[in-house]
Structures are given as structure tokens and as C-alpha cells.
Amino acid sequence: MDLKGIIPIVVYDDQCYLCVKFAKVVNFFGRGKFSLIGHYTTLGEKLRNEVLDSSALEMFWFIDGKTAYGGRAALVPLFRAIFSTKERKTSHAPVEESCDAKCKAPKAVFLRSASLLSNSKKIELDSKNHI
């Protein structure tokens, strides 16, 4: 899969209220630098199958071209990318909300927040195949 034109990427759960809010915050502070891709979109499924692994749906991902960082491991590289001075020149799709009332419950918010801190993964990308 050629990721050249869409790097850096944030992959998030587009069926989770908290995750959608997180993606909107990343989009705001990132000032359009990131391609925001939902796990359940066509491109998100393709990324999961070709770049990420079986644990992809357990966490959000930040892909910078050399490495795919998941969950807790993605926080530092994501913040670093937010505060870098490079500006993105292409546009991206807006963050779509697709959530039922159950995902807005306090228990669901707590479980998703705990999931962010408990899950962590780092996948080195093969530059010949991915970029």
C-alpha cells in the first residue's frame, strides 16, 4: 500500500464517541497536518489488513511513514508531530461521527480511556512496500 501522499496518519475508531472527540481535538491542534482515517472506513480496513496487525482495533494509531505507533506508544510521536512546524498541503476528510447512546455512558468513557493507557504497540514499516 502506498502511503506517500497521506502521511502522517491518525487511525481512530470512528464508531466510538470518545475516539471521535479525540480525533477532532487532534485535528484542531494539528491544524490539518494529519490524515484522519476511521478504523471502519474502506481505507481504514485496507490499512488494518496491509500495514497494521490483528490488534489494530484495540487502539488508535499514529503512522509517520517509518513506524506505526499504537495506543500509549503513539502519544509522544503524535504530540511531537502536532508541535512540529511542517504544514500539510493536502486536505483530508472530515471526522465523521457514528455513535449510539451507549458509547457516551461514563462506563464506556472510562473503559476507552483505560484502554488507551493499557494498550501499546510499535510496528516498523518496510519502506519498500509502504512508502
DSSP file (Angstrom, degrees, kcal/mol; ACC not computed):
  #  RESIDUE AA STRUCTURE BP1 BP2  ACC     N-H-->O    O-->H-N    N-H-->O    O-->H-N    TCO  KAPPA ALPHA  PHI   PSI    X-CA   Y-CA   Z-CA
    1    1 A M              0   0    0      0, 0.0     2,-0.7     0, 0.0     0, 0.0   0.000 360.0 360.0 360.0 130.1    0.0    0.0    0.0
    2    2 A D        +     0   0    0      1,-0.1   129,-0.2   129,-0.1     3,-0.2  -0.768 360.0 169.5 -89.0 114.8    1.4    3.4   -1.0
    3    3 A L    >>  +     0   0    0    127,-2.5     3,-1.7    -2,-0.7     4,-1.0   0.364  42.1 111.9-102.7   2.0    1.1    5.8    1.9
    4    4 A K  T 34 S+     0   0    0      1,-0.3     3,-0.5   126,-0.2    -1,-0.1   0.837  78.5  42.4 -49.6 -47.3    3.3    8.6    0.4
    5    5 A G  T 34 S+     0   0    0      1,-0.2    -1,-0.3    -3,-0.2    85,-0.1   0.568 117.3  44.8 -81.5  -8.2    0.5   11.2   -0.1
    6    6 A I  T <4 S+     0   0    0     -3,-1.7    29,-0.5    29,-0.0    -1,-0.2   0.407  81.7 152.1-118.7   2.6   -1.3   10.7    3.1
    7    7 A I     <  +     0   0    0     -4,-1.0    57,-0.1    -3,-0.5     2,-0.1  -0.536  50.0  51.6 -73.9 142.5    1.4   10.6    5.8
    8    8 A P  S    S-     0   0    0      0, 0.0    27,-2.6     0, 0.0     2,-0.4   0.614  80.2-177.0 -77.3 152.7    1.2   11.4    8.7
    9    9 A I  E     -aB  35  63A   0     54,-2.5    54,-2.7    25,-0.2     2,-0.5  -0.938  22.8-163.1-123.8 138.9   -2.0    9.4    9.5
   10   10 A V  E     -aB  36  62A   0     25,-2.7    27,-2.8    -2,-0.4     2,-0.5  -0.989  12.6-163.4-116.9 120.4   -4.1    9.1   12.7
   11   11 A V  E     +aB  37  61A   0     50,-2.5    50,-2.5    -2,-0.5     2,-0.3  -0.916  19.2 168.9-105.2 124.4   -6.3    6.0   12.6
   12   12 A Y  E     -a   38   0A   0     25,-2.0    27,-2.8    -2,-0.5     2,-0.9  -0.856  44.9 -91.9-133.8 164.8   -9.2    6.1   15.1
   13   13 A D    >   -     0   0    0     -2,-0.3     3,-1.3    25,-0.2     7,-0.2  -0.694  33.8-169.3 -80.1 105.3  -12.4    4.2   16.0
   14   14 A D  T 3  S+     0   0    0     -2,-0.9    84,-0.5     1,-0.3    -1,-0.2   0.357  82.2  59.5 -81.8   7.9  -15.0    6.1   14.0
   15   15 A Q  T 3  S+     0   0    0     82,-0.1     2,-0.5    84,-0.0    85,-0.3   0.179  89.7  84.8-114.3  14.5  -17.8    4.3   15.8
   16   16 A C    <>  -     0   0    0     -3,-1.3     4,-2.3     1,-0.1     5,-0.2  -0.975  67.4-148.0-121.7 126.1  -16.8    5.4   19.3
   17   17 A Y  H  > S+     0   0    0     -2,-0.5     4,-2.1     1,-0.2     5,-0.2   0.922 100.2  45.7 -57.6 -49.4  -17.9    8.8   20.7
   18   18 A L  H  > S+     0   0    0     85,-0.4     4,-2.3     1,-0.2    -1,-0.2   0.890 112.7  50.7 -64.2 -40.1  -14.8    9.4   22.8
   19   19 A C  H  > S+     0   0    0      2,-0.2     4,-2.5     1,-0.2    -1,-0.2   0.875 109.1  51.1 -66.6 -37.9  -12.5    8.4   19.9
   20   20 A V  H  X S+     0   0    0     -4,-2.3     4,-2.1     2,-0.2    -1,-0.2   0.913 110.5  49.1 -65.1 -42.4  -14.3   10.7   17.5
   21   21 A K  H  X S+     0   0    0     -4,-2.1     4,-2.0     2,-0.2    -2,-0.2   0.904 110.4  51.4 -62.7 -40.6  -13.9   13.6   20.0
   22   22 A F  H  X S+     0   0    0     -4,-2.3     4,-2.5     1,-0.2    -2,-0.2   0.924 109.0  50.4 -60.3 -45.3  -10.2   12.7   20.4
   23   23 A A  H  X S+     0   0    0     -4,-2.5     4,-2.5     1,-0.2    -1,-0.2   0.873 108.9  52.3 -62.4 -37.3   -9.8   12.8   16.6
   24   24 A K  H  X S+     0   0    0     -4,-2.1     4,-2.2     2,-0.2    -1,-0.2   0.883 109.6  48.7 -66.5 -37.7  -11.4   16.2   16.5
   25   25 A V  H  X S+     0   0    0     -4,-2.0     4,-2.7     2,-0.2     5,-0.3   0.919 111.8  49.1 -66.8 -43.8   -9.0   17.5   19.1
   26   26 A V  H  X S+     0   0    0     -4,-2.5     4,-2.4     1,-0.2    -2,-0.2   0.914 111.7  49.9 -60.2 -43.2   -6.0   16.1   17.2
   27   27 A N  H  X>S+     0   0    0     -4,-2.5     5,-1.1     2,-0.2     4,-0.7   0.908 112.1  47.8 -62.1 -42.9   -7.4   17.7   14.0
   28   28 A F  H ><5S+     0   0    0     -4,-2.2     3,-0.8     1,-0.2    -2,-0.2   0.960 118.6  37.5 -63.9 -52.9   -7.8   21.1   15.7
   29   29 A F  H 3<5S+     0   0    0     -4,-2.7    -1,-0.2     1,-0.2    -2,-0.2   0.787 114.2  56.5 -72.8 -26.8   -4.3   21.2   17.4
   30   30 A G  H ><5S-     0   0    0     -4,-2.4     3,-1.3    -5,-0.3    -1,-0.2   0.585  97.2-141.9 -79.4  -9.8   -2.7   19.6   14.3
   31   31 A R  T <<5 -     0   0    0     -3,-0.8    57,-0.2    -4,-0.7    -3,-0.2   0.852  69.8 -47.9  51.2  41.8   -4.0   22.4   12.1
   32   32 A G  T 3 <S+     0   0    0     -5,-1.1    -1,-0.3    -6,-0.2    58,-0.1   0.625 105.3 124.6  81.7  13.1   -4.8   20.0    9.2
   33   33 A K    <   +     0   0    0     -3,-1.3     2,-0.3    -6,-0.2    56,-0.1   0.744  60.9  66.4 -75.1 -23.4   -1.4   18.2    9.2
   34   34 A F  S    S-     0   0    0     -8,-0.1     2,-0.7    -7,-0.1   -25,-0.2  -0.720  73.7-132.6-108.7 147.8   -2.9   14.7    9.6
   35   35 A S  E     -a    9   0A   0    -27,-2.6   -25,-2.7   -29,-0.5     2,-0.6  -0.883  28.6-151.5 -88.3 119.0   -5.0   12.4    7.5
   36   36 A L  E     -a   10   0A   0     -2,-0.7     2,-0.5    57,-0.3   -25,-0.2  -0.850  18.5-179.6 -97.9 119.2   -7.7   11.2    9.9
   37   37 A I  E     -a   11   0A   0    -27,-2.8   -25,-2.0    -2,-0.6     2,-0.2  -0.975  21.4-133.9-126.6 126.6   -8.9    7.8    9.0
   38   38 A G  E >   -a   12   0A   0     -2,-0.5     3,-1.4   -27,-0.2     6,-0.3  -0.505  18.1-126.7 -76.6 145.2  -11.6    5.8   10.7
   39   39 A H  T 3  S+     0   0    0    -27,-2.8     9,-0.2     1,-0.3   -26,-0.1   0.840 109.2  48.4 -56.1 -34.6  -11.0    2.1   11.5
   40   40 A Y  T 3  S+     0   0    0    -28,-0.2    -1,-0.3     4,-0.1     2,-0.1   0.263  89.4 100.2 -99.2  11.6  -14.3    1.1    9.8
   41   41 A T  S <> S-     0   0    0     -3,-1.4     4,-2.5     1,-0.1     5,-0.2  -0.448  88.3-104.9 -85.4 169.0  -13.8    3.1    6.6
   42   42 A T  H  > S+     0   0    0      1,-0.2     4,-1.9     2,-0.2     5,-0.1   0.931 123.9  44.2 -60.1 -46.6  -12.7    1.5    3.4
   43   43 A L  H  > S+     0   0    0      1,-0.2     4,-2.5     2,-0.2    -1,-0.2   0.869 111.2  55.0 -66.7 -36.7   -9.2    3.0    3.7
   44   44 A G  H  > S+     0   0    0     -6,-0.3     4,-2.4     2,-0.2    -2,-0.2   0.905 108.2  48.1 -62.8 -42.2   -9.1    2.1    7.4
   45   45 A E  H  X S+     0   0    0     -4,-2.5     4,-2.2     2,-0.2    -1,-0.2   0.895 111.2  51.0 -64.4 -39.9   -9.8   -1.6    6.6
   46   46 A K  H  X S+     0   0    0     -4,-1.9     4,-2.4     2,-0.2     5,-0.3   0.908 110.4  49.1 -64.3 -42.2   -7.1   -1.6    3.9
   47   47 A L  H  X>S+     0   0    0     -4,-2.5     4,-2.6     1,-0.2     5,-2.3   0.918 110.6  50.8 -61.8 -44.1   -4.6   -0.1    6.4
   48   48 A R  H  <5S+     0   0    0     -4,-2.4    -2,-0.2     3,-0.2    -1,-0.2   0.904 115.6  42.2 -61.0 -41.0   -5.5   -2.7    9.0
   49   49 A N  H  <5S+     0   0    0     -4,-2.2    -2,-0.2    -5,-0.1    -1,-0.2   0.853 127.0  27.8 -75.9 -35.6   -5.1   -5.5    6.5
   50   50 A E  H  <5S+     0   0    0     -4,-2.4    -3,-0.2    -5,-0.2    -2,-0.2   0.740 134.4  18.0-102.6 -25.8   -1.9   -4.4    4.8
   51   51 A V  T  <5S+     0   0    0     -4,-2.6    -3,-0.2    -5,-0.3    -4,-0.1   0.787 115.4  49.0-115.6 -46.9    0.0   -2.3    7.4
   52   52 A L  S   <S-     0   0    0     -5,-2.3     2,-0.2     1,-0.1     9,-0.0  -0.131  74.9-123.2 -89.0-173.5   -1.2   -2.9   10.9
   53   53 A D    >   -     0   0    0     -3,-0.0     3,-1.7    -2,-0.0    -1,-0.1  -0.456  42.0 -71.1-121.0-165.2   -1.8   -6.3   12.6
   54   54 A S  T 3  S+     0   0    0      1,-0.3     3,-0.4    -2,-0.2     4,-0.0   0.687 125.0  60.1 -66.7 -18.6   -4.6   -8.1   14.4
   55   55 A S  T >  S+     0   0    0      1,-0.2     3,-1.7     2,-0.1     4,-0.3   0.335  72.3 108.3 -88.5   8.3   -4.5   -5.8   17.4
   56   56 A A  G X  S+     0   0    0     -3,-1.7     3,-1.1     1,-0.3    -1,-0.2   0.843  73.4  53.0 -57.6 -39.0   -5.4   -2.7   15.2
   57   57 A L  G 3  S+     0   0    0     -3,-0.4    -1,-0.3     1,-0.2    -2,-0.1   0.587  94.3  72.7 -75.8  -8.8   -8.9   -2.3   16.5
   58   58 A E  G <  S+     0   0    0     -3,-1.7     2,-0.3    -4,-0.0    -1,-0.2   0.602 109.0   7.8 -80.5 -11.0   -7.8   -2.2   20.2
   59   59 A M  S <  S-     0   0    0     -3,-1.1     2,-0.2    -4,-0.3    57,-0.1  -0.958  80.3 -90.2-158.9 169.0   -6.3    1.2   19.9
   60   60 A F        -     0   0    0     -2,-0.3    11,-2.8   -48,-0.1     2,-0.4  -0.553  42.5-144.5 -84.5 160.6   -5.8    4.4   17.9
   61   61 A W  E     -BC  11  70A   0    -50,-2.5   -50,-2.5     9,-0.2     2,-0.5  -0.955  14.3-159.8-130.1 145.7   -2.7    4.5   15.6
   62   62 A F  E     -BC  10  69A   0      7,-2.8     7,-3.1    -2,-0.4     2,-0.5  -0.995  13.6-168.7-121.3 122.3   -0.3    7.2   14.5
   63   63 A I  E     +BC   9  68A   0    -54,-2.7   -54,-2.5    -2,-0.5     5,-0.2  -0.956  13.1 174.6-116.2 120.3    1.7    6.4   11.3
   64   64 A D        -     0   0    0      3,-2.0     4,-0.1    -2,-0.5    -1,-0.1   0.399  58.7 -96.3-106.2   1.7    4.6    8.6   10.4
   65   65 A G  S    S+     0   0    0      2,-0.5     3,-0.1   -56,-0.1    65,-0.1  -0.093 118.9  48.6 110.6 -35.1    5.9    6.8    7.4
   66   66 A K  S    S+     0   0    0      1,-0.3    59,-2.8    58,-0.1     2,-0.3   0.714 118.7  20.7-103.2 -31.2    8.7    4.8    9.1
   67   67 A T  E     - D   0 124A   0     57,-0.2    -3,-2.0    59,-0.0     2,-0.6  -0.985  59.8-141.0-142.8 146.7    6.7    3.4   12.1
   68   68 A A  E     -CD  63 123A   0     55,-3.0    55,-2.8    -2,-0.3     2,-0.5  -0.962  24.5-163.5-106.6 119.1    3.1    2.7   13.1
   69   69 A Y  E     -CD  62 122A   0     -7,-3.1    -7,-2.8    -2,-0.6     2,-0.4  -0.884   3.7-161.0-105.9 131.9    2.6    3.5   16.8
   70   70 A G  E >   -CD  61 121A   0     51,-3.5    51,-1.8    -2,-0.5     3,-1.4  -0.918  46.5 -35.8-117.5 141.1   -0.5    2.2   18.6
   71   71 A G  E >> S+ D   0 120A   0    -11,-2.8     3,-1.6    -2,-0.4     4,-0.5  -0.264 128.1   5.5  60.6-130.5   -2.1    3.3   21.8
   72   72 A R  H >> S+     0   0    0     47,-3.0     3,-1.0    44,-0.6     4,-0.5   0.828 129.4  59.2 -57.9 -36.0    0.2    4.5   24.5
   73   73 A A  H <4 S+     0   0    0     -3,-1.4    -1,-0.3     1,-0.2    -2,-0.2   0.714 101.2  57.5 -66.9 -19.3    3.2    4.3   22.2
   74   74 A A  H <> S+     0   0    0     -3,-1.6     4,-2.2    -4,-0.2    -1,-0.2   0.650  85.8  79.6 -85.5 -15.7    1.6    6.7   19.8
   75   75 A L  H <X S+     0   0    0     -3,-1.0     4,-2.6    -4,-0.5     5,-0.2   0.936  94.0  42.7 -62.9 -50.6    1.1    9.6   22.3
   76   76 A V  H  X S+     0   0    0     -4,-0.5     4,-2.5     1,-0.2     5,-0.2   0.943 117.0  45.9 -64.8 -48.7    4.7   11.0   22.3
   77   77 A P  H  > S+     0   0    0      0, 0.0     4,-2.2     0, 0.0    -1,-0.2   0.878 113.6  51.4 -62.2 -33.9    5.2   10.8   18.5
   78   78 A L  H  X S+     0   0    0     -4,-2.2     4,-2.3     2,-0.2    -2,-0.2   0.945 111.5  45.4 -66.5 -47.4    1.7   12.3   17.9
   79   79 A F  H  X S+     0   0    0     -4,-2.6     4,-1.9     1,-0.2    -1,-0.2   0.892 112.0  52.9 -62.5 -39.0    2.4   15.3   20.3
   80   80 A R  H  < S+     0   0    0     -4,-2.5     4,-0.5    -5,-0.2    -1,-0.2   0.914 110.9  47.0 -61.2 -42.5    5.8   15.7   18.6
   81   81 A A  H >< S+     0   0    0     -4,-2.2     3,-0.6     1,-0.2    -2,-0.2   0.853 108.2  55.7 -68.9 -34.6    4.1   15.8   15.2
   82   82 A I  H 3< S+     0   0    0     -4,-2.3    -1,-0.2     1,-0.2    -2,-0.2   0.906 112.6  42.1 -63.0 -40.9    1.5   18.3   16.4
   83   83 A F  T 3< S+     0   0    0     -4,-1.9    -1,-0.2    -5,-0.2    -2,-0.2   0.427  90.6 106.5 -91.5   1.8    4.1   20.7   17.6
   84   84 A S  S <  S-     0   0    0     -3,-0.6    -3,-0.0    -4,-0.5    -4,-0.0  -0.387  73.6-127.5 -74.0 162.4    6.4   20.4   14.6
   85   85 A T        +     0   0    0     -2,-0.1     2,-0.1     2,-0.1    -1,-0.1   0.559  69.9 114.6 -91.8  -8.0    6.4   23.3   12.1
   86   86 A K        -     0   0    0     -5,-0.1     2,-0.4     1,-0.0    -2,-0.1  -0.417  55.4-148.2 -65.7 133.6    5.8   21.4    8.9
   87   87 A E        -     0   0    0     -2,-0.1     2,-0.3   -55,-0.0   -55,-0.1  -0.849  11.3-125.3-103.3 140.0    2.4   22.3    7.4
   88   88 A R        -     0   0    0     -2,-0.4   -54,-0.1   -57,-0.2   -55,-0.0  -0.617  15.4-163.3 -82.4 140.8    0.4   19.8    5.4
   89   89 A K        +     0   0    0     -2,-0.3     2,-0.3   -56,-0.1    -1,-0.1   0.624  64.3  69.4-102.9 -15.3   -0.6   20.9    1.9
   90   90 A T  S    S-     0   0    0    -58,-0.1     2,-0.1   -85,-0.1    -2,-0.1  -0.696  77.2-121.5-103.8 158.0   -3.4   18.4    1.1
   91   91 A S        -     0   0    0     -2,-0.3     2,-0.3   -56,-0.0    -2,-0.1  -0.460  22.4-152.8 -91.1 167.8   -6.8   18.3    2.6
   92   92 A H        -     0   0    0     -2,-0.1   -57,-0.1   -57,-0.0   -55,-0.1  -0.890  28.6 -84.9-135.4 166.0   -8.4   15.3    4.4
   93   93 A A        -     0   0    0     -2,-0.3   -57,-0.3   -57,-0.2     3,-0.1  -0.398  51.8-103.7 -70.1 147.9  -11.9   14.0    5.0
   94   94 A P        -     0   0    0      0, 0.0     2,-0.5     0, 0.0    -1,-0.1  -0.287  41.8 -92.3 -68.1 158.8  -13.8   15.5    7.9
   95   95 A V        -     0   0    0    -58,-0.1     2,-0.3   -75,-0.0   -58,-0.1  -0.623  45.5-149.8 -74.3 120.3  -14.1   13.5   11.1
   96   96 A E        -     0   0    0     -2,-0.5     2,-0.5    -3,-0.1    -1,-0.0  -0.731   0.7-142.2 -95.2 140.0  -17.4   11.6   10.9
   97   97 A E        +     0   0    0     -2,-0.3     2,-0.2   -82,-0.1   -82,-0.1  -0.885  27.3 162.6-103.2 131.4  -19.5   10.6   13.9
   98   98 A S        +     0   0    0    -84,-0.5     2,-0.4    -2,-0.5    -2,-0.0  -0.686  27.1 134.0-144.8  84.8  -21.2    7.3   14.0
   99   99 A C        -     0   0    0     -2,-0.2     2,-0.2   -83,-0.1   -83,-0.1  -0.984  41.3-145.3-141.3 143.9  -22.2    6.5   17.6
  100  100 A D    >   -     0   0    0     -2,-0.4     3,-1.0   -85,-0.3     4,-0.3  -0.518  43.4 -95.2 -97.5 176.9  -25.2    5.2   19.6
  101  101 A A  G >  S+     0   0    0      1,-0.2     3,-1.3    -2,-0.2     4,-0.3   0.754 115.4  69.7 -65.9 -25.6  -26.1    6.4   23.1
  102  102 A K  G >  S+     0   0    0      1,-0.3     3,-1.1     2,-0.2     6,-0.3   0.823  91.7  58.3 -64.6 -30.9  -24.2    3.5   24.8
  103  103 A C  G <  S+     0   0    0     -3,-1.0   -85,-0.4     1,-0.2    -1,-0.3   0.610  99.5  59.2 -77.6  -8.4  -20.8    4.8   23.8
  104  104 A K  G <  S+     0   0    0     -3,-1.3    -1,-0.2    -4,-0.3    -2,-0.2   0.478  79.6 114.3 -94.4  -3.6  -21.4    8.1   25.6
  105  105 A A  S <> S-     0   0    0     -3,-1.1     4,-2.1    -4,-0.3     3,-0.2  -0.322  78.3-117.8 -67.1 148.9  -22.0    6.5   29.0
  106  106 A P  H  > S+     0   0    0      0, 0.0     4,-2.5     0, 0.0     5,-0.2   0.867 114.9  54.9 -56.3 -37.7  -19.5    7.2   31.8
  107  107 A K  H  > S+     0   0    0      1,-0.2     4,-2.6     2,-0.2     5,-0.2   0.917 108.0  48.7 -62.3 -42.7  -18.5    3.5   32.0
  108  108 A A  H  > S+     0   0    0     -6,-0.3     4,-2.3    -3,-0.2    -1,-0.2   0.894 111.2  50.0 -64.7 -40.0  -17.7    3.4   28.2
  109  109 A V  H  X S+     0   0    0     -4,-2.1     4,-2.2     2,-0.2    -2,-0.2   0.915 112.1  48.1 -64.5 -42.8  -15.6    6.6   28.5
  110  110 A F  H  X S+     0   0    0     -4,-2.5     4,-2.5    -5,-0.2    -2,-0.2   0.928 112.0  48.9 -63.1 -45.4  -13.7    5.1   31.5
  111  111 A L  H  X S+     0   0    0     -4,-2.6     4,-2.1     1,-0.2    -2,-0.2   0.894 112.5  47.7 -63.7 -40.6  -13.1    1.8   29.6
  112  112 A R  H  X S+     0   0    0     -4,-2.3     4,-1.7     2,-0.2    -1,-0.2   0.895 112.5  49.3 -67.5 -39.4  -11.8    3.6   26.5
  113  113 A S  H  X S+     0   0    0     -4,-2.2     4,-1.3     2,-0.2    -2,-0.2   0.908 112.5  47.3 -65.9 -41.6   -9.5    5.8   28.5
  114  114 A A  H  X S+     0   0    0     -4,-2.5     4,-1.9     1,-0.2    -2,-0.2   0.874 108.3  56.8 -65.4 -36.8   -8.1    2.8   30.4
  115  115 A S  H  X S+     0   0    0     -4,-2.1     4,-2.0     1,-0.2   -43,-0.2   0.872 101.7  56.4 -62.6 -37.7   -7.7    1.0   27.1
  116  116 A L  H  < S+     0   0    0     -4,-1.7   -44,-0.6     1,-0.2    -1,-0.2   0.902 112.6  40.9 -60.3 -41.9   -5.5    3.9   25.8
  117  117 A L  H  < S+     0   0    0     -4,-1.3    -1,-0.2     1,-0.2    -2,-0.2   0.760 116.9  47.5 -80.5 -25.0   -3.1    3.5   28.7
  118  118 A S  H  < S+     0   0    0     -4,-1.9     2,-0.4    -5,-0.1    -2,-0.2   0.760 101.4  69.2 -89.8 -24.8   -3.1   -0.3   28.7
  119  119 A N     <  +     0   0    0     -4,-2.0   -47,-3.0    -5,-0.2     2,-0.3  -0.785  55.6 159.5 -99.3 137.3   -2.5   -0.9   25.0
  120  120 A S  E     +D   71   0A   0     -2,-0.4     2,-0.3   -49,-0.2   -49,-0.2  -0.965   3.6 161.9-155.7 136.4    0.7   -0.1   23.3
  121  121 A K  E     -D   70   0A   0    -51,-1.8   -51,-3.5    -2,-0.3     2,-0.4  -0.991  17.7-162.3-155.9 150.1    2.3   -1.4   20.1
  122  122 A K  E     -D   69   0A   0     -2,-0.3     2,-0.5   -53,-0.2   -53,-0.2  -0.984   8.1-173.0-138.4 124.6    5.0   -0.3   17.6
  123  123 A I  E     -D   68   0A   0    -55,-2.8   -55,-3.0    -2,-0.4     2,-0.4  -0.973  18.2-140.9-122.2 119.0    5.3   -1.7   14.1
  124  124 A E  E     -D   67   0A   0     -2,-0.5     2,-0.4   -57,-0.2   -57,-0.2  -0.637  23.4-136.1 -75.8 131.8    8.3   -0.8   11.9
  125  125 A L        -     0   0    0    -59,-2.8     2,-0.7    -2,-0.4   -74,-0.0  -0.716  10.2-123.3 -94.1 139.6    7.2   -0.3    8.3
  126  126 A D    >>  -     0   0    0     -2,-0.4     4,-2.0     1,-0.2     3,-0.9  -0.723  19.9-150.7 -79.0 113.5    9.1   -1.7    5.4
  127  127 A S  H 3> S+     0   0    0     -2,-0.7     4,-1.2     1,-0.3    -1,-0.2   0.774  91.1  57.4 -62.5 -28.1    9.8    1.4    3.3
  128  128 A K  H 34 S+     0   0    0      1,-0.2    -1,-0.3     3,-0.2    -2,-0.0   0.845 116.1  33.8 -71.0 -32.4    9.8   -0.5    0.0
  129  129 A N  H <4 S+     0   0    0     -3,-0.9    -2,-0.2     2,-0.1    -1,-0.2   0.718 127.0  32.9 -96.5 -22.5    6.3   -1.8    0.5
  130  130 A H  H  <        0   0    0     -4,-2.0  -127,-2.5  -128,-0.1  -126,-0.2   0.697 360.0 360.0-111.9 -22.9    4.6    1.1    2.3
  131  131 A I     <        0   0    0     -4,-1.2    -3,-0.2    -5,-0.4    -4,-0.1   0.412 360.0 360.0-130.2 360.0    6.0    4.3    1.2
